[in-house]
């Protein structure tokens, strides 16, 4: 029989011990104390940010959300947007993850299969000019023959559009006014490398690339009535006239994606704007 100190130590260990895998035996950690509930949620958030881990609790929450979604009729077109957090700290890292049977990406694919969209906008998927990440996601995860964690089979979204974005694109300017021009905040949209936090549109229907437009390079000064940011105390303009004249309006991009559906054309306006308060980690 264990001594009281040993039992106390075991209880302390169990308080932090819960499974991180996605197996059928995984269970959510359910502490009774409000303090530990808050700490658990904070820790889960940190783990997801650092390791890209989708814990069982996260996947369970997604299942509940899917169950609450209205049923899809045969004549309806389901359009979804999904912030997949497929952004990595280094360029090319996502390519390796996609080719490694990654647990986070498998969980993302399971949710996409369960929702079963006809058209899907993916937010925060790193862009590379020479590697097609949406195609890898589709080939290795969405159309994979085996059932996923939620018991669903393959889904086909064979058409996709993706293009460069402003996140991580160097401006060559000191936009955060700290004396250097190479910070992530100095890019046209916050990012550590060109293409970080990109976008992609996947579709069951053909996408007319020739009719699709990107407004990535639209300038703030070209927007009618655009207001320049000012220092609140002095009213001084934050940017010089020369700097203001070069700033891009979209922090990522703005697309008019032309999708050819039976008997009609659909124009999907795709974007993921970033507010100044959230422009960075």
ABEGO torsion letter per residue (X at the ends): XBBAAAAAAAAAAAAABBBABABAABBBBBBABAAAAAAAAAAAAAAAAAAGBBBAAAAAAAAAAAAABBBBBAABBBBBBBBAGABBABBGAAAAAAAAGBAAAAAAAAAAAAAGBABBBBBGBBBBAABBAAAAAAAAAAABABBBAAGBBBBBBABBBBBBBABGBBAGBBAAGAGBAABAAABABBBABBGBGBBBBBBABBBBAAABBBAAABBAAABBGBBBBBBAAAGBBABBAAAAAABBABABBBBBBBBBBBGBBBBBBBBBBBBAAABEX
